């Protein structure tokens, strides 16, 4: 039975005092929100279910270790854990993005080499690695939108839902991410074809 009148922070406090049932109630209250947040990113039911369980396990471990200090903000904290696990899942998959810049040009790493010689494969690999490094240097909110859009092929509506912002905010973050990425690429001399993918 869920004690609906009991707040999340009260349930967390009860759990910290040894009431296991309190955490079970937190799971019951929020599992659908957590699942939806993850599913919007991974688009696979079984992966989403696994990552949902991992999210609650990580929450339990953080609370039990005494590192939980998000007083009164349990759900946003939990959704952030779920969101980060879903993003990490894609990073580990080592998918390479097709990144189209704000002027419609395409990043060099998606262009096919005329012949896959050992040299060209190494250049491609090095460019992928450098591009990933540059993306990691972006501000968190910009990096997040870029990864969701280009690694995961999510729509801006899906990105807005998953990050809990408006579509305009998601679009704005994407635009600034591409502007910042272009500046970084120019500094490191990553080539891109300004005519490729131009609309």
N, C-alpha and C positions, 0 to 999 in steps of 0.2 A: 504494500500500500504506500503510495507516494504522499508524503506530508506536504501538500501544496502550499500551505501557509508558511512553511519553513524556507527561508531564503538560501541561496547558494552558499553564501558566506557562513551561515549557521550550519549547513550540512558539512562544509569543509571543516569547520571547527569540531563538529561531532566526530567526524572521521579521524581527525588528528588526535582525538581523545580515545580512539579505539573502537568507535562504532562503525563496523564494516558495512552495515546496512545503509548508512548515510551515503557512502560512495555509490552503492548500487542504485540509490535513488537519483544521484547526480547523473549517472549513466543513463538511466531510464528517461530522465527529463531532457537530456541533450543529445542523445545518440543520433536522432534523425537529422539535427542541424549539422552535427559533425560529419555524418555520412554524406550529406548533400554537398557540404563544402569541399570534401575530398573528391567526390564523384564528378563534380563540375570540372575538376582539373584532370583526373586520370581517365575518366570516361569508361571505366571498367568496374562492374559490380564487385567482382571477387577481390580485385586489388583495393578497391575502396573499403570493403569490409575488413581486410587485413590491416590497412592503414588506420582505420577507425579504432581497431583493437590496440594497435601500437600507440595511438594518441592517448588512450585512457591509461595504458600501462606507463607511458612516460609521465603523465599527470600524477599517477599514484607514486611513482618513484621520486618525483620532485617534491610532492607533499610529504612523503615519509622521510625524506632526507632533510626536511626542515628548510628547503630552499624556496618554498612557495610564499610569495609576499604580495600577490595581486589582490589585496583585500577588496572585497566587494565587486571584483571584475572577473569572476571565475569563467564565465562563458567566453568573453573575448579572448582571454588567456588560452583556454582550451582550443578555441578555433584557430588561434595563431599556431599552436603546436601542430594541429591537424594540417593546416595550410603548409607549414614548413616541411612536414614529413612528405606531403604530396609533391612539393617542389623537389625535394631531395631525391625522391623516387625517380623523377625524370632526369635529374643530373647524373645519377648513377647509370641510367640507361645509355648515356653518352650519345644522345641524338644530336645531330648537327642541324642548326637552323638555316632556313632560307630567309635572310634578313634583307628586307627592302628598305632603303633609306627614305627620309621624308620627302625627297624630290622624285621618288620612284625608281632610283637606281638600285642596283643589286650588289650585295657584298661579294667580293672576289671568291670566297670559298665555295659558293654554289655553282660556279662556272665549271663546266667539264673540260678537262685537259684533252687535247687532241689524241694523245696516246699516254697511257698510264705507265710511263717509265718509272724506274726506281726513284729518279730525281724528282719527277713531278708528284709522285705519291708522297714523298718526304716533304715537299713544299706545301702540299695540301694539308698534311698532318700538322706541320708547324704553324700554318695559318689558322687552322681550327683551334690549336692550343692557344695561340696568341689572342684570337678573337674571344675565346672563353675567358681568358685573363682580363681583357678589356671590359667585358660585360660584368665580371665580378667587381670591377672598380666603380661601377655606376652606383648612384644612391639607391638604397634598398627598394624604394617604391618604384623607381624607373626600371631597375633590373628585373623585378618581379613581373611587371607588365610585359617587358620584352621577352622574357622566357616563356610566359604563358602564350603570348601571341605567336612567336616564331618557332619555339621548340614544340609547343603543344597544340598549335593550330586552333586555339580557342578564339571565339568571337569576342568582340568588345563587350557585348551584353553578358557573356559568361564570365569575362574578366571582372566586370563591374560587380556581378553577383558574388563571385568568389572572394573578392577583396573588400566587399562591402562599401563601395564608393559609387558615385554616379558615372554614367557612360562618359560624360564630358571630362570628368577627372581622369578616368582611365585613358581617354584619347590624349589628354594633355600630358600625362606622364609618359605615354608612348612617344609623343612628339619630342619631348625634351630628352628622352632616352636616346633617340636616333640622332638628335643634334649633338649630344655629348659623345656618343659613340663615333660619329663622323670625325669630330675634333681629335679624338684619341687615335683613330685610324690614320688620319693625316699626319699626326706626329710620328707614328711608327711606320709610315709608308706602306700600309696594307692597301693593295690596289682594289678598286671596284670599278665596274663598267657603268658609266653614267647613262648610257643608252639602253642598257639591259633592263627589261621590265618597265620601261618608261610608258606611261599611259598617254 
